[in-house]
């Protein structure tokens, strides 16, 4: 447990940040899942639309440091490969 006022405040802020990051990661997974569902259904138009949203979300989280730049690039590459394989 925190022994000083400053440490208590930092612990409080860290917990708020953790909750926000968990929510952001969860939303990212949902957006990526929408792309994969559209690919599985064979709907190329919906997959491309969902991919644009996923790409934006992944880039935003990488910029904020919630996920690494390489994870964002890897995820986008894998999703894009699945979309291209539909053709």
Protein Blocks (a to p, Z undefined) as FASTA:
>chain_A
ZZbfklmmmmmmmmmmmmmmmmmmmmmmmmmmmmmmmmmnopaklmmmmmmmmmmmmmmm
mmnomacfklmmmmmmmmmmmmmmmZZ
